[in-house]
Amino acid sequence: MVNPTCALCGQQAESEDLPLTWVTSMENGRRLVYCDRCARENVRSIESKLDSAWW
Ligand SMILES: [Zn+2]
């Protein structure tokens, strides 16, 4: 198993379990994760990508 790694800043979680403050985003069939800081800063773009980026 690989510890979750933030898709934006590359920060790696301390365990294989995703911290509660981190956010997952299904993008192009892959699960990306964002650390708490990046999730806060990018929540709008993450949410908009869910709707529009792949079509
Ligand atoms: Zn991050």
mmCIF file of the protein (N, C-alpha, C, O) and its ligand, coordinates in Angstrom:
data_MODEL
# 
_entry.id   MODEL 
# 
loop_
_entity.id 
_entity.type 
_entity.pdbx_number_of_molecules 
1 polymer     1 
2 non-polymer 1 
# 
_entity_poly.entity_id                      1 
_entity_poly.type                           'polypeptide(L)' 
_entity_poly.nstd_linkage                   no 
_entity_poly.nstd_monomer                   no 
_entity_poly.pdbx_seq_one_letter_code       MVNPTCALCGQQAESEDLPLTWVTSMENGRRLVYCDRCARENVRSIESKLDSAWW 
_entity_poly.pdbx_seq_one_letter_code_can   MVNPTCALCGQQAESEDLPLTWVTSMENGRRLVYCDRCARENVRSIESKLDSAWW 
_entity_poly.pdbx_strand_id                 A 
# 
loop_
_entity_poly_seq.entity_id 
_entity_poly_seq.num 
_entity_poly_seq.mon_id 
_entity_poly_seq.hetero 
1 1  MET n 
1 2  VAL n 
1 3  ASN n 
1 4  PRO n 
1 5  THR n 
1 6  CYS n 
1 7  ALA n 
1 8  LEU n 
1 9  CYS n 
1 10 GLY n 
1 11 GLN n 
1 12 GLN n 
1 13 ALA n 
1 14 GLU n 
1 15 SER n 
1 16 GLU n 
1 17 ASP n 
1 18 LEU n 
1 19 PRO n 
1 20 LEU n 
1 21 THR n 
1 22 TRP n 
1 23 VAL n 
1 24 THR n 
1 25 SER n 
1 26 MET n 
1 27 GLU n 
1 28 ASN n 
1 29 GLY n 
1 30 ARG n 
1 31 ARG n 
1 32 LEU n 
1 33 VAL n 
1 34 TYR n 
1 35 CYS n 
1 36 ASP n 
1 37 ARG n 
1 38 CYS n 
1 39 ALA n 
1 40 ARG n 
1 41 GLU n 
1 42 ASN n 
1 43 VAL n 
1 44 ARG n 
1 45 SER n 
1 46 ILE n 
1 47 GLU n 
1 48 SER n 
1 49 LYS n 
1 50 LEU n 
1 51 ASP n 
1 52 SER n 
1 53 ALA n 
1 54 TRP n 
1 55 TRP n 
# 
loop_
_struct_asym.id 
_struct_asym.entity_id 
A 1 
B 2 
# 
loop_
_chem_comp.id 
_chem_comp.type 
_chem_comp.mon_nstd_flag 
ALA 'L-peptide linking' y 
ARG 'L-peptide linking' y 
ASN 'L-peptide linking' y 
ASP 'L-peptide linking' y 
CYS 'L-peptide linking' y 
GLN 'L-peptide linking' y 
GLU 'L-peptide linking' y 
GLY 'peptide linking'   y 
ILE 'L-peptide linking' y 
LEU 'L-peptide linking' y 
LYS 'L-peptide linking' y 
MET 'L-peptide linking' y 
PRO 'L-peptide linking' y 
SER 'L-peptide linking' y 
THR 'L-peptide linking' y 
TRP 'L-peptide linking' y 
TYR 'L-peptide linking' y 
VAL 'L-peptide linking' y 
ZN  non-polymer         . 
# 
_pdbx_entity_nonpoly.entity_id   2 
_pdbx_entity_nonpoly.name        ? 
_pdbx_entity_nonpoly.comp_id     ZN 
# 
_pdbx_nonpoly_scheme.asym_id         B 
_pdbx_nonpoly_scheme.entity_id       2 
_pdbx_nonpoly_scheme.mon_id          ZN 
_pdbx_nonpoly_scheme.ndb_seq_num     1 
_pdbx_nonpoly_scheme.pdb_seq_num     101 
_pdbx_nonpoly_scheme.auth_seq_num    101 
_pdbx_nonpoly_scheme.pdb_mon_id      ZN 
_pdbx_nonpoly_scheme.auth_mon_id     ZN 
_pdbx_nonpoly_scheme.pdb_strand_id   A 
_pdbx_nonpoly_scheme.pdb_ins_code    . 
# 
loop_
_atom_site.group_PDB 
_atom_site.id 
_atom_site.type_symbol 
_atom_site.label_atom_id 
_atom_site.label_alt_id 
_atom_site.label_comp_id 
_atom_site.label_asym_id 
_atom_site.label_entity_id 
_atom_site.label_seq_id 
_atom_site.pdbx_PDB_ins_code 
_atom_site.Cartn_x 
_atom_site.Cartn_y 
_atom_site.Cartn_z 
_atom_site.occupancy 
_atom_site.B_iso_or_equiv 
_atom_site.pdbx_formal_charge 
_atom_site.auth_seq_id 
_atom_site.auth_comp_id 
_atom_site.auth_asym_id 
_atom_site.auth_atom_id 
_atom_site.pdbx_PDB_model_num 
ATOM   1   N  N  . MET A 1 1  ? 0.844   -1.206 0.000   1.00 0.00 ? 1   MET A N  1 
ATOM   2   C  CA . MET A 1 1  ? 0.000   0.000  0.000   1.00 0.00 ? 1   MET A CA 1 
ATOM   3   C  C  . MET A 1 1  ? 0.873   1.249  0.000   1.00 0.00 ? 1   MET A C  1 
ATOM   4   O  O  . MET A 1 1  ? 1.990   1.255  0.518   1.00 0.00 ? 1   MET A O  1 
ATOM   5   N  N  . VAL A 1 2  ? 0.343   2.273  -0.580  1.00 0.00 ? 2   VAL A N  1 
ATOM   6   C  CA . VAL A 1 2  ? 1.058   3.541  -0.653  1.00 0.00 ? 2   VAL A CA 1 
ATOM   7   C  C  . VAL A 1 2  ? 0.270   4.590  0.120   1.00 0.00 ? 2   VAL A C  1 
ATOM   8   O  O  . VAL A 1 2  ? -0.951  4.686  -0.006  1.00 0.00 ? 2   VAL A O  1 
ATOM   9   N  N  . ASN A 1 3  ? 0.974   5.360  0.908   1.00 0.00 ? 3   ASN A N  1 
ATOM   10  C  CA . ASN A 1 3  ? 0.286   6.407  1.637   1.00 0.00 ? 3   ASN A CA 1 
ATOM   11  C  C  . ASN A 1 3  ? -0.295  7.422  0.656   1.00 0.00 ? 3   ASN A C  1 
ATOM   12  O  O  . ASN A 1 3  ? 0.321   7.730  -0.364  1.00 0.00 ? 3   ASN A O  1 
ATOM   13  N  N  . PRO A 1 4  ? -1.475  7.937  0.966   1.00 0.00 ? 4   PRO A N  1 
ATOM   14  C  CA . PRO A 1 4  ? -2.055  8.968  0.100   1.00 0.00 ? 4   PRO A CA 1 
ATOM   15  C  C  . PRO A 1 4  ? -1.117  10.171 -0.027  1.00 0.00 ? 4   PRO A C  1 
ATOM   16  O  O  . PRO A 1 4  ? -0.489  10.598 0.941   1.00 0.00 ? 4   PRO A O  1 
ATOM   17  N  N  . THR A 1 5  ? -1.042  10.691 -1.227  1.00 0.00 ? 5   THR A N  1 
ATOM   18  C  CA . THR A 1 5  ? -0.183  11.839 -1.467  1.00 0.00 ? 5   THR A CA 1 
ATOM   19  C  C  . THR A 1 5  ? -1.008  12.952 -2.099  1.00 0.00 ? 5   THR A C  1 
ATOM   20  O  O  . THR A 1 5  ? -1.774  12.719 -3.034  1.00 0.00 ? 5   THR A O  1 
ATOM   21  N  N  . CYS A 1 6  ? -0.844  14.144 -1.587  1.00 0.00 ? 6   CYS A N  1 
ATOM   22  C  CA . CYS A 1 6  ? -1.595  15.276 -2.108  1.00 0.00 ? 6   CYS A CA 1 
ATOM   23  C  C  . CYS A 1 6  ? -1.267  15.491 -3.581  1.00 0.00 ? 6   CYS A C  1 
ATOM   24  O  O  . CYS A 1 6  ? -0.100  15.529 -3.971  1.00 0.00 ? 6   CYS A O  1 
ATOM   25  N  N  . ALA A 1 7  ? -2.316  15.630 -4.395  1.00 0.00 ? 7   ALA A N  1 
ATOM   26  C  CA . ALA A 1 7  ? -2.122  15.780 -5.834  1.00 0.00 ? 7   ALA A CA 1 
ATOM   27  C  C  . ALA A 1 7  ? -1.564  17.152 -6.180  1.00 0.00 ? 7   ALA A C  1 
ATOM   28  O  O  . ALA A 1 7  ? -1.058  17.351 -7.284  1.00 0.00 ? 7   ALA A O  1 
ATOM   29  N  N  . LEU A 1 8  ? -1.648  18.084 -5.269  1.00 0.00 ? 8   LEU A N  1 
ATOM   30  C  CA . LEU A 1 8  ? -1.204  19.438 -5.579  1.00 0.00 ? 8   LEU A CA 1 
ATOM   31  C  C  . LEU A 1 8  ? 0.186   19.734 -5.032  1.00 0.00 ? 8   LEU A C  1 
ATOM   32  O  O  . LEU A 1 8  ? 1.056   20.191 -5.774  1.00 0.00 ? 8   LEU A O  1 
ATOM   33  N  N  . CYS A 1 9  ? 0.404   19.485 -3.768  1.00 0.00 ? 9   CYS A N  1 
ATOM   34  C  CA . CYS A 1 9  ? 1.676   19.879 -3.168  1.00 0.00 ? 9   CYS A CA 1 
ATOM   35  C  C  . CYS A 1 9  ? 2.589   18.691 -2.910  1.00 0.00 ? 9   CYS A C  1 
ATOM   36  O  O  . CYS A 1 9  ? 3.756   18.874 -2.563  1.00 0.00 ? 9   CYS A O  1 
ATOM   37  N  N  . GLY A 1 10 ? 2.075   17.472 -3.076  1.00 0.00 ? 10  GLY A N  1 
ATOM   38  C  CA . GLY A 1 10 ? 2.919   16.305 -2.904  1.00 0.00 ? 10  GLY A CA 1 
ATOM   39  C  C  . GLY A 1 10 ? 3.100   15.870 -1.467  1.00 0.00 ? 10  GLY A C  1 
ATOM   40  O  O  . GLY A 1 10 ? 3.858   14.939 -1.195  1.00 0.00 ? 10  GLY A O  1 
ATOM   41  N  N  . GLN A 1 11 ? 2.428   16.517 -0.555  1.00 0.00 ? 11  GLN A N  1 
ATOM   42  C  CA . GLN A 1 11 ? 2.537   16.097 0.846   1.00 0.00 ? 11  GLN A CA 1 
ATOM   43  C  C  . GLN A 1 11 ? 1.987   14.697 1.021   1.00 0.00 ? 11  GLN A C  1 
ATOM   44  O  O  . GLN A 1 11 ? 0.930   14.368 0.484   1.00 0.00 ? 11  GLN A O  1 
ATOM   45  N  N  . GLN A 1 12 ? 2.689   13.886 1.759   1.00 0.00 ? 12  GLN A N  1 
ATOM   46  C  CA . GLN A 1 12 ? 2.271   12.505 1.941   1.00 0.00 ? 12  GLN A CA 1 
ATOM   47  C  C  . GLN A 1 12 ? 1.640   12.324 3.310   1.00 0.00 ? 12  GLN A C  1 
ATOM   48  O  O  . GLN A 1 12 ? 2.137   12.833 4.314   1.00 0.00 ? 12  GLN A O  1 
ATOM   49  N  N  . ALA A 1 13 ? 0.537   11.589 3.330   1.00 0.00 ? 13  ALA A N  1 
ATOM   50  C  CA . ALA A 1 13 ? -0.104  11.304 4.607   1.00 0.00 ? 13  ALA A CA 1 
ATOM   51  C  C  . ALA A 1 13 ? 0.800   10.431 5.461   1.00 0.00 ? 13  ALA A C  1 
ATOM   52  O  O  . ALA A 1 13 ? 1.663   9.717  4.950   1.00 0.00 ? 13  ALA A O  1 
ATOM   53  N  N  . GLU A 1 14 ? 0.591   10.499 6.758   1.00 0.00 ? 14  GLU A N  1 
ATOM   54  C  CA . GLU A 1 14 ? 1.461   9.767  7.674   1.00 0.00 ? 14  GLU A CA 1 
ATOM   55  C  C  . GLU A 1 14 ? 1.105   8.293  7.767   1.00 0.00 ? 14  GLU A C  1 
ATOM   56  O  O  . GLU A 1 14 ? 1.867   7.504  8.324   1.00 0.00 ? 14  GLU A O  1 
ATOM   57  N  N  . SER A 1 15 ? -0.032  7.921  7.233   1.00 0.00 ? 15  SER A N  1 
ATOM   58  C  CA . SER A 1 15 ? -0.417  6.520  7.254   1.00 0.00 ? 15  SER A CA 1 
ATOM   59  C  C  . SER A 1 15 ? -1.186  6.213  5.981   1.00 0.00 ? 15  SER A C  1 
ATOM   60  O  O  . SER A 1 15 ? -1.461  7.104  5.178   1.00 0.00 ? 15  SER A O  1 
ATOM   61  N  N  . GLU A 1 16 ? -1.531  4.941  5.803   1.00 0.00 ? 16  GLU A N  1 
ATOM   62  C  CA . GLU A 1 16 ? -2.290  4.565  4.615   1.00 0.00 ? 16  GLU A CA 1 
ATOM   63  C  C  . GLU A 1 16 ? -3.722  5.042  4.684   1.00 0.00 ? 16  GLU A C  1 
ATOM   64  O  O  . GLU A 1 16 ? -4.403  5.140  3.663   1.00 0.00 ? 16  GLU A O  1 
ATOM   65  N  N  . ASP A 1 17 ? -4.178  5.337  5.882   1.00 0.00 ? 17  ASP A N  1 
ATOM   66  C  CA . ASP A 1 17 ? -5.535  5.845  6.036   1.00 0.00 ? 17  ASP A CA 1 
ATOM   67  C  C  . ASP A 1 17 ? -5.558  7.329  5.741   1.00 0.00 ? 17  ASP A C  1 
ATOM   68  O  O  . ASP A 1 17 ? -4.708  8.084  6.213   1.00 0.00 ? 17  ASP A O  1 
ATOM   69  N  N  . LEU A 1 18 ? -6.526  7.732  4.967   1.00 0.00 ? 18  LEU A N  1 
ATOM   70  C  CA . LEU A 1 18 ? -6.623  9.135  4.618   1.00 0.00 ? 18  LEU A CA 1 
ATOM   71  C  C  . LEU A 1 18 ? -7.031  9.944  5.852   1.00 0.00 ? 18  LEU A C  1 
ATOM   72  O  O  . LEU A 1 18 ? -8.023  9.620  6.504   1.00 0.00 ? 18  LEU A O  1 
ATOM   73  N  N  . PRO A 1 19 ? -6.276  10.988 6.173   1.00 0.00 ? 19  PRO A N  1 
ATOM   74  C  CA . PRO A 1 19 ? -6.671  11.831 7.311   1.00 0.00 ? 19  PRO A CA 1 
ATOM   75  C  C  . PRO A 1 19 ? -8.063  12.428 7.082   1.00 0.00 ? 19  PRO A C  1 
ATOM   76  O  O  . PRO A 1 19 ? -8.461  12.699 5.949   1.00 0.00 ? 19  PRO A O  1 
ATOM   77  N  N  . LEU A 1 20 ? -8.773  12.622 8.158   1.00 0.00 ? 20  LEU A N  1 
ATOM   78  C  CA . LEU A 1 20 ? -10.147 13.113 8.034   1.00 0.00 ? 20  LEU A CA 1 
ATOM   79  C  C  . LEU A 1 20 ? -10.211 14.475 7.372   1.00 0.00 ? 20  LEU A C  1 
ATOM   80  O  O  . LEU A 1 20 ? -11.219 14.833 6.763   1.00 0.00 ? 20  LEU A O  1 
ATOM   81  N  N  . THR A 1 21 ? -9.142  15.226 7.492   1.00 0.00 ? 21  THR A N  1 
ATOM   82  C  CA . THR A 1 21 ? -9.166  16.587 6.956   1.00 0.00 ? 21  THR A CA 1 
ATOM   83  C  C  . THR A 1 21 ? -8.826  16.610 5.471   1.00 0.00 ? 21  THR A C  1 
ATOM   84  O  O  . THR A 1 21 ? -8.971  17.641 4.813   1.00 0.00 ? 21  THR A O  1 
ATOM   85  N  N  . TRP A 1 22 ? -8.381  15.494 4.951   1.00 0.00 ? 22  TRP A N  1 
ATOM   86  C  CA . TRP A 1 22 ? -8.050  15.457 3.534   1.00 0.00 ? 22  TRP A CA 1 
ATOM   87  C  C  . TRP A 1 22 ? -9.302  15.202 2.712   1.00 0.00 ? 22  TRP A C  1 
ATOM   88  O  O  . TRP A 1 22 ? -10.319 14.727 3.218   1.00 0.00 ? 22  TRP A O  1 
ATOM   89  N  N  . VAL A 1 23 ? -9.199  15.536 1.417   1.00 0.00 ? 23  VAL A N  1 
ATOM   90  C  CA . VAL A 1 23 ? -10.345 15.432 0.523   1.00 0.00 ? 23  VAL A CA 1 
ATOM   91  C  C  . VAL A 1 23 ? -9.979  14.525 -0.641  1.00 0.00 ? 23  VAL A C  1 
ATOM   92  O  O  . VAL A 1 23 ? -8.874  14.597 -1.178  1.00 0.00 ? 23  VAL A O  1 
ATOM   93  N  N  . THR A 1 24 ? -10.915 13.679 -1.021  1.00 0.00 ? 24  THR A N  1 
ATOM   94  C  CA . THR A 1 24 ? -10.699 12.855 -2.206  1.00 0.00 ? 24  THR A CA 1 
ATOM   95  C  C  . THR A 1 24 ? -11.529 13.388 -3.361  1.00 0.00 ? 24  THR A C  1 
ATOM   96  O  O  . THR A 1 24 ? -12.616 13.932 -3.165  1.00 0.00 ? 24  THR A O  1 
ATOM   97  N  N  . SER A 1 25 ? -11.011 13.227 -4.544  1.00 0.00 ? 25  SER A N  1 
ATOM   98  C  CA . SER A 1 25 ? -11.715 13.683 -5.726  1.00 0.00 ? 25  SER A CA 1 
ATOM   99  C  C  . SER A 1 25 ? -11.537 12.651 -6.823  1.00 0.00 ? 25  SER A C  1 
ATOM   100 O  O  . SER A 1 25 ? -10.413 12.297 -7.180  1.00 0.00 ? 25  SER A O  1 
ATOM   101 N  N  . MET A 1 26 ? -12.638 12.176 -7.349  1.00 0.00 ? 26  MET A N  1 
ATOM   102 C  CA . MET A 1 26 ? -12.545 11.244 -8.461  1.00 0.00 ? 26  MET A CA 1 
ATOM   103 C  C  . MET A 1 26 ? -12.360 12.034 -9.747  1.00 0.00 ? 26  MET A C  1 
ATOM   104 O  O  . MET A 1 26 ? -13.228 12.812 -10.143 1.00 0.00 ? 26  MET A O  1 
ATOM   105 N  N  . GLU A 1 27 ? -11.227 11.827 -10.389 1.00 0.00 ? 27  GLU A N  1 
ATOM   106 C  CA . GLU A 1 27 ? -10.957 12.574 -11.607 1.00 0.00 ? 27  GLU A CA 1 
ATOM   107 C  C  . GLU A 1 27 ? -10.468 11.623 -12.685 1.00 0.00 ? 27  GLU A C  1 
ATOM   108 O  O  . GLU A 1 27 ? -9.456  10.941 -12.524 1.00 0.00 ? 27  GLU A O  1 
ATOM   109 N  N  . ASN A 1 28 ? -11.200 11.591 -13.775 1.00 0.00 ? 28  ASN A N  1 
ATOM   110 C  CA . ASN A 1 28 ? -10.814 10.750 -14.903 1.00 0.00 ? 28  ASN A CA 1 
ATOM   111 C  C  . ASN A 1 28 ? -10.660 9.293  -14.477 1.00 0.00 ? 28  ASN A C  1 
ATOM   112 O  O  . ASN A 1 28 ? -9.790  8.579  -14.974 1.00 0.00 ? 28  ASN A O  1 
ATOM   113 N  N  . GLY A 1 29 ? -11.508 8.867  -13.560 1.00 0.00 ? 29  GLY A N  1 
ATOM   114 C  CA . GLY A 1 29 ? -11.481 7.483  -13.132 1.00 0.00 ? 29  GLY A CA 1 
ATOM   115 C  C  . GLY A 1 29 ? -10.422 7.171  -12.098 1.00 0.00 ? 29  GLY A C  1 
ATOM   116 O  O  . GLY A 1 29 ? -10.338 6.039  -11.621 1.00 0.00 ? 29  GLY A O  1 
ATOM   117 N  N  . ARG A 1 30 ? -9.613  8.150  -11.745 1.00 0.00 ? 30  ARG A N  1 
ATOM   118 C  CA . ARG A 1 30 ? -8.610  7.927  -10.712 1.00 0.00 ? 30  ARG A CA 1 
ATOM   119 C  C  . ARG A 1 30 ? -8.982  8.712  -9.472  1.00 0.00 ? 30  ARG A C  1 
ATOM   120 O  O  . ARG A 1 30 ? -9.611  9.767  -9.556  1.00 0.00 ? 30  ARG A O  1 
ATOM   121 N  N  . ARG A 1 31 ? -8.592  8.191  -8.322  1.00 0.00 ? 31  ARG A N  1 
ATOM   122 C  CA . ARG A 1 31 ? -8.867  8.907  -7.091  1.00 0.00 ? 31  ARG A CA 1 
ATOM   123 C  C  . ARG A 1 31 ? -7.672  9.780  -6.740  1.00 0.00 ? 31  ARG A C  1 
ATOM   124 O  O  . ARG A 1 31 ? -6.576  9.287  -6.476  1.00 0.00 ? 31  ARG A O  1 
ATOM   125 N  N  . LEU A 1 32 ? -7.906  11.071 -6.742  1.00 0.00 ? 32  LEU A N  1 
ATOM   126 C  CA . LEU A 1 32 ? -6.878  12.002 -6.309  1.00 0.00 ? 32  LEU A CA 1 
ATOM   127 C  C  . LEU A 1 32 ? -7.199  12.463 -4.911  1.00 0.00 ? 32  LEU A C  1 
ATOM   128 O  O  . LEU A 1 32 ? -8.366  12.526 -4.526  1.00 0.00 ? 32  LEU A O  1 
ATOM   129 N  N  . VAL A 1 33 ? -6.184  12.784 -4.153  1.00 0.00 ? 33  VAL A N  1 
ATOM   130 C  CA . VAL A 1 33 ? -6.407  13.275 -2.796  1.00 0.00 ? 33  VAL A CA 1 
ATOM   131 C  C  . VAL A 1 33 ? -5.719  14.626 -2.640  1.00 0.00 ? 33  VAL A C  1 
ATOM   132 O  O  . VAL A 1 33 ? -4.696  14.907 -3.263  1.00 0.00 ? 33  VAL A O  1 
ATOM   133 N  N  . TYR A 1 34 ? -6.306  15.434 -1.802  1.00 0.00 ? 34  TYR A N  1 
ATOM   134 C  CA . TYR A 1 34 ? -5.750  16.746 -1.507  1.00 0.00 ? 34  TYR A CA 1 
ATOM   135 C  C  . TYR A 1 34 ? -5.618  16.892 -0.008  1.00 0.00 ? 34  TYR A C  1 
ATOM   136 O  O  . TYR A 1 34 ? -6.521  16.518 0.740   1.00 0.00 ? 34  TYR A O  1 
ATOM   137 N  N  . CYS A 1 35 ? -4.492  17.436 0.435   1.00 0.00 ? 35  CYS A N  1 
ATOM   138 C  CA . CYS A 1 35 ? -4.306  17.631 1.861   1.00 0.00 ? 35  CYS A CA 1 
ATOM   139 C  C  . CYS A 1 35 ? -5.235  18.732 2.360   1.00 0.00 ? 35  CYS A C  1 
ATOM   140 O  O  . CYS A 1 35 ? -5.858  19.445 1.573   1.00 0.00 ? 35  CYS A O  1 
ATOM   141 N  N  . ASP A 1 36 ? -5.314  18.853 3.667   1.00 0.00 ? 36  ASP A N  1 
ATOM   142 C  CA . ASP A 1 36 ? -6.281  19.807 4.230   1.00 0.00 ? 36  ASP A CA 1 
ATOM   143 C  C  . ASP A 1 36 ? -6.034  21.223 3.719   1.00 0.00 ? 36  ASP A C  1 
ATOM   144 O  O  . ASP A 1 36 ? -6.980  21.956 3.432   1.00 0.00 ? 36  ASP A O  1 
ATOM   145 N  N  . ARG A 1 37 ? -4.779  21.602 3.606   1.00 0.00 ? 37  ARG A N  1 
ATOM   146 C  CA . ARG A 1 37 ? -4.483  22.965 3.184   1.00 0.00 ? 37  ARG A CA 1 
ATOM   147 C  C  . ARG A 1 37 ? -4.859  23.188 1.720   1.00 0.00 ? 37  ARG A C  1 
ATOM   148 O  O  . ARG A 1 37 ? -5.498  24.185 1.387   1.00 0.00 ? 37  ARG A O  1 
ATOM   149 N  N  . CYS A 1 38 ? -4.468  22.274 0.860   1.00 0.00 ? 38  CYS A N  1 
ATOM   150 C  CA . CYS A 1 38 ? -4.787  22.421 -0.554  1.00 0.00 ? 38  CYS A CA 1 
ATOM   151 C  C  . CYS A 1 38 ? -6.290  22.309 -0.784  1.00 0.00 ? 38  CYS A C  1 
ATOM   152 O  O  . CYS A 1 38 ? -6.837  22.988 -1.653  1.00 0.00 ? 38  CYS A O  1 
ATOM   153 N  N  . ALA A 1 39 ? -6.953  21.465 -0.019  1.00 0.00 ? 39  ALA A N  1 
ATOM   154 C  CA . ALA A 1 39 ? -8.388  21.309 -0.183  1.00 0.00 ? 39  ALA A CA 1 
ATOM   155 C  C  . ALA A 1 39 ? -9.103  22.623 0.104   1.00 0.00 ? 39  ALA A C  1 
ATOM   156 O  O  . ALA A 1 39 ? -10.029 23.016 -0.605  1.00 0.00 ? 39  ALA A O  1 
ATOM   157 N  N  . ARG A 1 40 ? -8.650  23.292 1.163   1.00 0.00 ? 40  ARG A N  1 
ATOM   158 C  CA . ARG A 1 40 ? -9.276  24.568 1.489   1.00 0.00 ? 40  ARG A CA 1 
ATOM   159 C  C  . ARG A 1 40 ? -9.037  25.587 0.389   1.00 0.00 ? 40  ARG A C  1 
ATOM   160 O  O  . ARG A 1 40 ? -9.935  26.341 0.016   1.00 0.00 ? 40  ARG A O  1 
ATOM   161 N  N  . GLU A 1 41 ? -7.821  25.600 -0.122  1.00 0.00 ? 41  GLU A N  1 
ATOM   162 C  CA . GLU A 1 41 ? -7.479  26.622 -1.104  1.00 0.00 ? 41  GLU A CA 1 
ATOM   163 C  C  . GLU A 1 41 ? -8.089  26.336 -2.469  1.00 0.00 ? 41  GLU A C  1 
ATOM   164 O  O  . GLU A 1 41 ? -8.268  27.245 -3.281  1.00 0.00 ? 41  GLU A O  1 
ATOM   165 N  N  . ASN A 1 42 ? -8.402  25.084 -2.715  1.00 0.00 ? 42  ASN A N  1 
ATOM   166 C  CA . ASN A 1 42 ? -8.822  24.715 -4.063  1.00 0.00 ? 42  ASN A CA 1 
ATOM   167 C  C  . ASN A 1 42 ? -10.192 24.067 -4.115  1.00 0.00 ? 42  ASN A C  1 
ATOM   168 O  O  . ASN A 1 42 ? -10.543 23.420 -5.102  1.00 0.00 ? 42  ASN A O  1 
ATOM   169 N  N  . VAL A 1 43 ? -10.969 24.240 -3.050  1.00 0.00 ? 43  VAL A N  1 
ATOM   170 C  CA . VAL A 1 43 ? -12.238 23.525 -3.005  1.00 0.00 ? 43  VAL A CA 1 
ATOM   171 C  C  . VAL A 1 43 ? -13.133 23.921 -4.182  1.00 0.00 ? 43  VAL A C  1 
ATOM   172 O  O  . VAL A 1 43 ? -13.873 23.088 -4.705  1.00 0.00 ? 43  VAL A O  1 
ATOM   173 N  N  . ARG A 1 44 ? -13.068 25.162 -4.590  1.00 0.00 ? 44  ARG A N  1 
ATOM   174 C  CA . ARG A 1 44 ? -13.938 25.568 -5.696  1.00 0.00 ? 44  ARG A CA 1 
ATOM   175 C  C  . ARG A 1 44 ? -13.524 24.901 -6.998  1.00 0.00 ? 44  ARG A C  1 
ATOM   176 O  O  . ARG A 1 44 ? -14.367 24.395 -7.739  1.00 0.00 ? 44  ARG A O  1 
ATOM   177 N  N  . SER A 1 45 ? -12.238 24.900 -7.272  1.00 0.00 ? 45  SER A N  1 
ATOM   178 C  CA . SER A 1 45 ? -11.814 24.299 -8.535  1.00 0.00 ? 45  SER A CA 1 
ATOM   179 C  C  . SER A 1 45 ? -11.997 22.788 -8.514  1.00 0.00 ? 45  SER A C  1 
ATOM   180 O  O  . SER A 1 45 ? -12.289 22.176 -9.541  1.00 0.00 ? 45  SER A O  1 
ATOM   181 N  N  . ILE A 1 46 ? -11.827 22.197 -7.350  1.00 0.00 ? 46  ILE A N  1 
ATOM   182 C  CA . ILE A 1 46 ? -12.047 20.757 -7.257  1.00 0.00 ? 46  ILE A CA 1 
ATOM   183 C  C  . ILE A 1 46 ? -13.496 20.440 -7.563  1.00 0.00 ? 46  ILE A C  1 
ATOM   184 O  O  . ILE A 1 46 ? -13.791 19.521 -8.327  1.00 0.00 ? 46  ILE A O  1 
ATOM   185 N  N  . GLU A 1 47 ? -14.391 21.194 -6.973  1.00 0.00 ? 47  GLU A N  1 
ATOM   186 C  CA . GLU A 1 47 ? -15.808 20.905 -7.183  1.00 0.00 ? 47  GLU A CA 1 
ATOM   187 C  C  . GLU A 1 47 ? -16.216 21.153 -8.622  1.00 0.00 ? 47  GLU A C  1 
ATOM   188 O  O  . GLU A 1 47 ? -17.007 20.396 -9.185  1.00 0.00 ? 47  GLU A O  1 
ATOM   189 N  N  . SER A 1 48 ? -15.680 22.215 -9.224  1.00 0.00 ? 48  SER A N  1 
ATOM   190 C  CA . SER A 1 48 ? -16.071 22.506 -10.601 1.00 0.00 ? 48  SER A CA 1 
ATOM   191 C  C  . SER A 1 48 ? -15.504 21.461 -11.546 1.00 0.00 ? 48  SER A C  1 
ATOM   192 O  O  . SER A 1 48 ? -16.123 21.134 -12.559 1.00 0.00 ? 48  SER A O  1 
ATOM   193 N  N  . LYS A 1 49 ? -14.328 20.933 -11.219 1.00 0.00 ? 49  LYS A N  1 
ATOM   194 C  CA . LYS A 1 49 ? -13.751 19.922 -12.090 1.00 0.00 ? 49  LYS A CA 1 
ATOM   195 C  C  . LYS A 1 49 ? -14.603 18.667 -12.132 1.00 0.00 ? 49  LYS A C  1 
ATOM   196 O  O  . LYS A 1 49 ? -14.657 17.978 -13.151 1.00 0.00 ? 49  LYS A O  1 
ATOM   197 N  N  . LEU A 1 50 ? -15.270 18.370 -11.024 1.00 0.00 ? 50  LEU A N  1 
ATOM   198 C  CA . LEU A 1 50 ? -16.095 17.181 -10.998 1.00 0.00 ? 50  LEU A CA 1 
ATOM   199 C  C  . LEU A 1 50 ? -17.171 17.244 -12.067 1.00 0.00 ? 50  LEU A C  1 
ATOM   200 O  O  . LEU A 1 50 ? -17.586 16.213 -12.597 1.00 0.00 ? 50  LEU A O  1 
ATOM   201 N  N  . ASP A 1 51 ? -17.621 18.440 -12.383 1.00 0.00 ? 51  ASP A N  1 
ATOM   202 C  CA . ASP A 1 51 ? -18.719 18.575 -13.314 1.00 0.00 ? 51  ASP A CA 1 
ATOM   203 C  C  . ASP A 1 51 ? -18.277 18.682 -14.757 1.00 0.00 ? 51  ASP A C  1 
ATOM   204 O  O  . ASP A 1 51 ? -18.955 18.169 -15.647 1.00 0.00 ? 51  ASP A O  1 
ATOM   205 N  N  . SER A 1 52 ? -17.156 19.336 -15.009 1.00 0.00 ? 52  SER A N  1 
ATOM   206 C  CA . SER A 1 52 ? -16.954 19.822 -16.362 1.00 0.00 ? 52  SER A CA 1 
ATOM   207 C  C  . SER A 1 52 ? -15.683 19.374 -17.049 1.00 0.00 ? 52  SER A C  1 
ATOM   208 O  O  . SER A 1 52 ? -15.613 19.425 -18.277 1.00 0.00 ? 52  SER A O  1 
ATOM   209 N  N  . ALA A 1 53 ? -14.681 18.940 -16.319 1.00 0.00 ? 53  ALA A N  1 
ATOM   210 C  CA . ALA A 1 53 ? -13.362 18.877 -16.940 1.00 0.00 ? 53  ALA A CA 1 
ATOM   211 C  C  . ALA A 1 53 ? -13.229 17.805 -18.010 1.00 0.00 ? 53  ALA A C  1 
ATOM   212 O  O  . ALA A 1 53 ? -12.360 17.917 -18.875 1.00 0.00 ? 53  ALA A O  1 
ATOM   213 N  N  . TRP A 1 54 ? -14.043 16.794 -17.980 1.00 0.00 ? 54  TRP A N  1 
ATOM   214 C  CA . TRP A 1 54 ? -13.725 15.615 -18.791 1.00 0.00 ? 54  TRP A CA 1 
ATOM   215 C  C  . TRP A 1 54 ? -14.638 15.447 -19.978 1.00 0.00 ? 54  TRP A C  1 
ATOM   216 O  O  . TRP A 1 54 ? -14.572 14.416 -20.647 1.00 0.00 ? 54  TRP A O  1 
ATOM   217 N  N  . TRP A 1 55 ? -15.479 16.400 -20.267 1.00 0.00 ? 55  TRP A N  1 
ATOM   218 C  CA . TRP A 1 55 ? -16.432 16.216 -21.358 1.00 0.00 ? 55  TRP A CA 1 
ATOM   219 C  C  . TRP A 1 55 ? -16.218 17.249 -22.460 1.00 0.00 ? 55  TRP A C  1 
ATOM   220 O  O  . TRP A 1 55 ? -16.936 17.243 -23.460 1.00 0.00 ? 55  TRP A O  1 
HETATM 221 ZN ZN . ZN  B 2 .  ? -1.479  19.668 -0.571  1.00 0.00 2 101 ZN  A ZN 1 
# 
